Amino acid sequence: MTHTITPNSNRLASLDILRGFDLFMLLFLQPVLVSVSRVYSAPWFDSVMYQLDHEPWEGFRCWDLVMPLFLFMVGAAMPFSFAKYRTDKGARGDVYKRIARRVALLFLFGMIVQGNLLGFDFGQLYIYSNTLQAIAMGYLISAIILLNCSVRMQVVWTFLLMVIYSVPMALFGDWSVEGNFAYIVDQSIYGRFHGDPAYTWLWSSLTFGSTVMFGALAGQLMRNTRRLPRTRIAALLAAGAITLIALGLLLSLVEPIIKHIWTSSMTLYASGLCMLLMALTYWWVDAKGHSRGLNWLKIYGMNPITAYILGEVINFRSIVHSVSYGLQPHLADWYPVWLTFGNFFILFLLLRFMYKHKIFLKI
């Protein structure tokens, strides 16, 4: 549903700006640069584009951080939105209804985006195959932990989820595309409704939960006003830059970093990078008060679900072509670049209109 909201004094600008940066990369910069790469090549540009693509299997590139950061930011916002429910036990029924509704809607939207739901062909329907659905499962797991456990037990459960994920992965299968345990689980349950075999979802929900929980732990740390901002930032840096990244690299010696199946080593490594980015953004924006030149990212960051769904489902290129087809002979091979730019610029203008009028999609 859409509704108008008023500014929340407890809302951290750094959360909206970092989330907005993630979505700007996904829904503007990367697709435009990909279209440019089809007509332009240079060593420096090819190096940039290498980092703006997923690693085929083992390894990690910059673009592999986009989805983990999306999940991490969902978790980072949860301590703020769940604060009243943790103190008001009588409101637990309401929050569980809200959680169930959000999970159901995210699953539905995910099937629309990448599950071929709008194709109306049951044979091509993918049940669980999308970032929004990964968010839904990570959010569900994290919400239950966040609402019912102390911070210490939250940390325990965050790591325990990765242990539960990793043990059968190590014992029952290998680390190949179709030989890993997570793929076997997906295939045995979904069969032909599984989707791309290079990606796994059901068993990987455990580490989706860990990724969201690392964000939730970071959010609780930033929300803790009993500590000075520099103390919170130091803790984020220590947890992210030192602990999680080091643990991820260490674990990768026995469990490869594979984003496609969301291995525990990838979860640790990516969450560490996310925490590092969160610490830097929190320090610059909220602690130092330097948001000038960055506030436009809130256009994406305060309407993330709307931005993602519109960017993935609606094709505005036909509109751009309808009003600028006369440029085609002049732009030649660069005309598709113009269409791609126009497509995502229209999306930006729609999101900007919603932001200016304080219209946000809340689920």
N, C-alpha and C positions, 0 to 999 in steps of 0.2 A: 504494500500500500504506500501511497505517497502522502506526505503531510509537511506542514511548515513547522520548523523548530526554532527555538530561540537559542542564542549563544549559551554555552555551558562553561561556567568559570572553572570547572574541574577538568575540562578538556585540554589536553596538551597539544599545542600547535605542531610539535615535532612529529606526533603520530600521524596527523593528517598530511603533513608535508612529505614525510618519508613514504607513506602509502601512495601518495599522489605521484611521487617520483617513480615508484615501481610501475604504476599503471601508465604513466606517460611513456616510459620505455616500451611497454607492451603494446600500447594503443596509439602510438604516434611515431616515435623515433625509429624503433627497430623495423617496422614494416616499410616505412619510407626509405630507409637505408637499404633494405633488402631489394626494393624495386630499383634503386640507384645502382646496386651491384650488378644488376642484369645488363646494364648498358655502359658501365664504367668499371675499370679495373686499374689498380695501381698497388704496388707492394704494401704501402702504408695502409691503404684502404682495405685491402684483403686481410691484413692483420686485424683490423678493427672488426670486420665482418666475421672472422673466425671466432672472436669472442662473443659475437651476437648470434651465435647458433649453439644448439645443444651438442654436448659430447655424445657421439653415437652409442657408447656404452660405458666402459670404465673411464674415470677421469672427471674433471670438473672445469667448466668454462664460466665466464661471467654470466652468460645467459641462463645457466642452470640455477642461478640464485633467484631469478624472478619469482618462480612459484613458491619456493621456501619462504621468501620474504613476504609474499602475500599471506601465507598461513601464519607466519610469525607475527605479522601486524594484527591479524585477527585476535591472536592471543594477547598481544600487548594492550589492546583496548578492553579486554574482558574484565580486569580488576576494577576499572572505572564504571563499567555498565552493571557489574554484579555487586557493587559495594553495598547497596541497600538490602540486597537479598541475603547477604552473609550475616548481617546484623539483625534483620527482621525474619525470624524463623516462620512467622505466620504467612509470609509472602512466598514461601517455597513452592506452593502449588501453582501460583501464578508464573513463577520463573520457569518451572518445568514445562508448563504449557507453551510458554514463549520459546523455549529451546526446541520442543518438538515441532512447533510450527516453522521455526527457522530451518531446521534440518530438512523437513519435508519440502519446503519451498526451494532450498538450495539444490536438492536432488532433482526436483522438477526442472529448474532452470538449467541445471547441468545436462539433463537429457535433451533440452531444447538446443543448447549450444553445440554439444558434440555427440549427443546420443542418437541423433537422427529422428527425434520424436516428431518433428514437423514434416518428415518425409512420408508419414503415414504408411510405412512399410514395416510390418512386424518382423520380417526376416532380416532387416538392417538395423534393428533397434539395439542400442548398447545401453545396458542398465546402469553401469557404474564406470565411467570413463572420462571424467572431467575434473578440472581444478575446483569448480564450485562444489562438487560432491566430495572431493578430498577435504575441502574446508568444512563441509557439513560433518563429516566423521571426526575430523580433528577437533572441531568445536564441541561436538557431543561428548567425546571422551574427556576433553579438558573441562567442560562445564561441570560434569559430575565430580571430577577431582577437585576443582576449585571450590565448589559449594560445600563439599563434605570433608575436606582434609585440611589439616594445619599446613603451614608453609613447608615445614620439614617433611611431612608426608607427601606433599606435592612434588618435592624434589625426588623423593624415593620413587614415586609412581612414574615420574617422567623418565627416569633411568630404567625402571623395571619394565616399562613398555618396550624399550629397545632390547632388553635381555630376552623377553618373551618372543620378540620378533626374530632375534638373531640365532637362538639355539636351534630351532628346526631348520632355519636357513643353512646352518653349518652342517647339520646332521643328515638332512634328507634332500639331497640335490647338490647342484654346483652353482657357479656364478655365471652361467651362460644364459642367453636370452630365453630359451625354452626349457632349460634344465634346472632353473632355480625354484625353490619351494613356493615362493609367492605366485609364480606363474602357474604352477601345478594346482594350487588352491583355486585361483581364478578360473582356470580351465575346467576343473572338476565341478565347480558350482555354476558358472555362467555358460560354459561351452562356446557355441558360436556367437553368443551375445557378449563375448568378452571384449571385442574391439582389437586395437593394435596389440599384438603379442609382446612388443618391446616394453610395454607399460603394464604395471600391476597395481591393483587397487585394494582388494579386500584385505589381504594380509598386511599390506602396506599401511592400512588404516592405523595400525598400532604406532608406526613411526610418524604418521601424520599427526597423531595425538601428541607425541613427544615434541614435535616442532611447534605446535600451537602452545603447548605448555611452557616451552622455553620463552615464548613471547609473553605468556601470562606472568611468568616469574619476573621477567624484565619489567613488565607493567607494574607489578606490585612494588618493585624496588623504586621505580620512578614516582610512584604514588605515596611513598613513605615520607611524609613531611617531617618526621622526627629526625631525619638525617639531612645534613646540608647537601645542596646540589652537587658540590664537588665530590662528596663522599659517594653519592649514588652513581655518579659518572665513573669514578674509580672502580666501583664494584662491577659495573657493567663491562668496563674494559678488562678487568681481571677475569671475569667469568667468560667473556666472549673471546677477546684476543688471545688470552693465555690458556685458559682451561679447556673450553670446548673445541677450539681449533686444534690444540695439541692432542686432545683425546681422539678427535676425529682422524687426524693423521696417524696416530699410533694404532688405532683400531684398523685402519686401512691396510696395515701389513698383513692382516688375516682375513679381513672382510672388506672387499674393494669399495671405493666410493663410486656408487652407481645411482645417479639421480632417478633413472627410469623406474627402478624398483624400490627406491627410497630406503637404501640400506642404512643401518644404524651409524656407520662411519660417515655417510653423507649427511645424515641428520645432525650429528654433532658438528661436523665441519661447517655446514651451511648455517646452522643456528648460531655458531660462533661468529661467522661473518655478519649475520643479521644483527646480532647483539652489538658488534663493533659499529655498524652503521647506525644503529639506534643510539648508542652512546654519543657518537659524533654529532648526530642531528639534535639530540636532546641538549648537548652542551652548547651548540651554536645557536639554536632557536630559543629554547626555553630558559637555559641558564644565562646565556649572554644577551638574549633579546635581539638577535640579528635575524630577522625574518624578511627583511627587505629584499625584493627580487625572488623570493621563494613562495610567497603567499599564493601565487597563481596555481601552484601545484595542488592547493586545496580544492580546486575545481574538480580534479580527479579524486583526490583523497577523501573528500567528504561525500562522494557518491560512487563508491567503488563498484558495487554490484551493478548499478545502472550502467556505468562506464563499460564494464566487462561484457555485459550481455549485449548492449547496443554495438559495441566494437566487434563482437564475434558473430552476431546474428544479422544485423542490418547492413546492407551494402548501399552506400551512398554514391558509389561511382557513377551510377546511371544518372543521378542528378547533375553531377559535375560534367559528365559527357553531354547532357542535354543542353547545358548553357555555355559550353566551351568547345564543342566539336570542331569549330573553325580553327582551333589551334593545332589540330592533329597534323596537318601537312607541314606546319612550321616547326613543331616540336619533334616530329618523326619518332625515333626510338625512345625519346624522352617523354612521349605522351602518356604511357602507362605510369610513369613516375608522377606526372601531374595528377592523374586520376587517383592514385593512391594518396598523395598529399591532400587533395581535395576531400577525399573520403573521410580521412581522420581529422581534417580541419573542421568539417561540418559537425562531426561528433564532438569536437572540442567546443564549438559554438553552442551546441545544445546543452552540454554540461555547464558551460559558463552561464547560460540563461537560467538554468535551474539553480546554480549557486547564487547568482545575484538575487533571485527571488526566494531564496531559502527553501527550495523544494528538494527534499532528499528522499530517496527510496529506503524505507526501513522495513526489514523483514524479521 
